Amino acid sequence: MKREQSEALFEKAKTYFPGGVNSPVRAFRSVGGTPLFIDRGKGSHIWDADNNEFIDYCCSWGPLILGHANKKVIEAITETVKKGSSFGAPTALENDLAELILSNNKFIEKIRFVSSGTEAVMSAIRLARGYTKRNKILKFEGCYHGHTDSLLVKAGSGLVTFGNSSSAGIPESFVNETIVVSLDNEIAVKKAFADFKDQIACVIIEPIPANNGLLLQRKEYLTFLREICTANKSLLIFDEVISGFRIGFTGAAGHYNIAPDIITYGKIIGGGLPVGAYGASASIMSCVSPEGAVYQAGTLSGNPVAMAAGIAQLTECLKPNFYKALEDKTQFLIKKILSSDQYPISNIQIFSIGSIFWISFTNVEFIRSAEAIDVASMEYFKKLHKGLLERGVYLGPSGYEVGFVSEAHTYEDLGKTAMVFGEALC
């Protein structure tokens, strides 16, 4: 595989950006080698600057549920940008996307568009504090909620990739307002509420934790969180930046039929363009400025191009059996991979929900918490990642990150991936 162009671009990038990248996990630090510089994508495939072709299971970390350069999304973007790229003023497209989402999601009554998942979570936390008039928040070890100061405490995603549990530059006073407990541990949550009685504004969780492996939670545990928040007059926030519109149109809330108080969403609602959102009941959202006292603003919030892309993408997601077809493809891929007898190791498991999957080198039947992940097993993923790249398959460059199947993936793509999987480990 040629990498001359990617290598040259990376050397140049290192003179411009910290570590040569604009987001840490892209640096390939945990898998070794030079990061690929992607030139283009179409459907389920991407091509790098050296014109190497790959079947892509990163899908821009999830939002490209229709695949790359989907025709309807591209047409919506093109027609909209001809009229202007940004106005800093309301457009009808904001109404249209909001109506599309709210009319098909019983868990929220009003929504506010922002420009990223991090911004959505930051705003949701501020809203919870403003609504409850409390300061402390409770989060879970291994759940990643973007790079908001008070949430980069024992987080997942790139922080785990680099072996850190927090980030420099966060004041101790911020950390003191954040309570961190292990996932799948009712006793720890009860103790936190007892120790900080009437002080906890909210509990925030990825209901489908997918930034530190795929740590599938018991429905009973999520129900417990709902009940203890209600009993203590704290808000429950579902961070669905990854799971929202990915495992179903109503995300994890709909999958488990559990109603959180606030839900955050990410780039999938913008067809891959920079966008996020948070939503809640009308009464909670009435606290947001200009209607209420919780201030949040953004020049590019509700950007018309992103709104148009989101309308095009989510309209496709509402088609009958859309999510069933994605899950069928994902299960086909997993069964094909696991049916092989050519692997040099036996401890391979693939955890999945909907069209999200995570490759784990373990004999454990369930992994529900971050501390249950064997750090040494990441050496197997490093070998797998390199071997798959050489055979034309692209996974996100970290063993802690999940993979995604899109509508554009064909059964031929999935079969080829399964066929070369074993070779990549040999």
Secondary structure, 3 states (H helix, E strand, C coil): CCCHHHHHHHHHHCCCCHHHCCCHHHHCCCCCCCCCCEEEEEECEEEECCCCEEEECCHHHCCCCCCECCHHHHHHHHHHHCCCCCCCCCCHHHHHHHHHHHCCCCCCCEEEEECCHHHHHHHHHHHHHHHHCCCEEEEECCCCCCCCHHHCECCCCHHHHCCCCECCCCCHHHHCCEEEECCCCHHHHHHHHHHCCCCEEEEEECCCCCCCCCCCCCHHHHHHHHHHHHHCCCEEEEEECCCCCCCCCCHHHHHHCCCCCEEEECHHHHCCCCCEEEEECHHHHCCECCCCCECCCCCCCCCHHHHHHHHHHHHHHCCCCHHHHHHHHHHHHHHHHHCCCCCCCCCCEEEEECCEEEEECCCCCCCCCHHHCCHHHHHHHHHHHHHHHHCCEECCCCCCCCEECCCCCCHHHHHHHHHHHHHHHC
